[in-house]
Amino acid sequence: MSYAATGLTLWFNNMIPALFPFMVLSGLIIRLDLAPSILAFLHPVMYKIFRTNIYCEYAILMGFLCGYPMGAVIIKDLLTQDKITLKQADYLLSFCNNIGPVFFCSLVLPIFESEYHKILLFGMYGIPLLYGLFLRYTFFRKAFQVKTPEQSVKKHITPTQQDTTTFTIAFTDSLNQAVSASLLLGACMIFFNMLRFLPMHYCKDNILVSAILSWLLEVNGALFMTKDLYEYGLKMTSLLLVPFLTVGGLSCLCQTVGILSSTRCNILKYLLHKSIQWLIWLIVTLLWLLTDILRQFYVWSAVA
């Protein structure tokens, strides 16, 4: 009951105020077809980088800024509104459904000293961004019909379906979906945070195993354990646990699966892409730590 109550508190106090308004506003933007107007000034720049349409650029921008599960919510909205294709949705899911920067900078970065912030920020956002660029020009190079920025904006600013959706209908649909997604988010946070009782009870003599199992379940509660590990002096271990944020644990995975359940998006491929990014982040962190140790050893040797 205590762990379930913790999950409920985290959902109510932290996630609802941070996500619910954005879910409603994003739903309105997509249903009223406002994305082309909002992103018109960014489209030429983002087009040169990603070579996608303006709706995909909206999903990329919001997916990185808003965090779980907003990326999945936006991609589902765009797919059901026929703004993007299924292949494009699979591409966006591969790197756009991440932990939001507000959550990351307010709850994750304060755990660690400032010298580690750069590698943490690169792992959380730099690796998915580079991974998305790699996929765009390799496995998903045929998923987009390349057009000039002017043609893309012109086409999407005047869609044939824009006049058929009123504000009232769009607002009601957006509100209903935001409520549904928020309840799903809360249920997952409560349930998987409750399951943290198992590692905490049966692995209480091994704090490292307990922390790893907690990361596999629900990241909010796992952060408290990682903070304890860092304060105990296990800095390297704590840094190597943070890459689990890429996957988000079973809680974030179930949220994504639940949101996309009515679509034909490939969840197994989504999990595969997330696992690859987790592995890359882990390797980069190990190399960075090794380089830092060698640098310190060199300085110590020079002084000696």
Stockholm file with secondary structure:
# STOCKHOLM 1.0

chainA/1-304         MSYAATGLTLWFNNMIPALFPFMVLSGLIIRLDLAPSILAFLHPVMYKIFRTNIYCEYAILMGFLCGYPMGAVIIKDLLTQDKITLKQADYLLSFCNNIGPVFFCSLVLPIFESEYHKILLFGMYGIPLLYGLFLRYTFFRKAFQVKTPEQSVKKHITPTQQDTTTFTIAFTDSLNQAVSASLLLGACMIFFNMLRFLPMHYCKDNILVSAILSWLLEVNGALFMTKDLYEYGLKMTSLLLVPFLTVGGLSCLCQTVGILSSTRCNILKYLLHKSIQWLIWLIVTLLWLLTDILRQFYVWSAVA
#=GR chainA/1-304 SS CHHHHHHHHHIIIIIHHHHHHHHHHHHHHHHTTCHHHHTTTTHHHHHHHHCCCHHHHHHHHHHHHHCTTHHHHHHHHHHHTTSSCHHHHHHHHTTSCCCCHHHIIIIIGGGSCGGGHHHHHIIIIIHHHHHHHHHHTTTTTTSSCCCCHHHHHHHHHSCTTGGGCCHHHHHHHHHHHHHHHHHHHHHHHHHHHHHTHHHHHHSTTCHHHHHHHHHHHCHHHHHHHHHHHHHTTCHHHHHHHGGGGGTCHHHHHHHHHHHTTTSCCCHHHHHHHHHHHHHHHHHHHHHHHHHHHHHHHHHHHHHC
#=GC SS_cons         CHHHHHHHHHIIIIIHHHHHHHHHHHHHHHHTTCHHHHTTTTHHHHHHHHCCCHHHHHHHHHHHHHCTTHHHHHHHHHHHTTSSCHHHHHHHHTTSCCCCHHHIIIIIGGGSCGGGHHHHHIIIIIHHHHHHHHHHTTTTTTSSCCCCHHHHHHHHHSCTTGGGCCHHHHHHHHHHHHHHHHHHHHHHHHHHHHHTHHHHHHSTTCHHHHHHHHHHHCHHHHHHHHHHHHHTTCHHHHHHHGGGGGTCHHHHHHHHHHHTTTSCCCHHHHHHHHHHHHHHHHHHHHHHHHHHHHHHHHHHHHHC
//
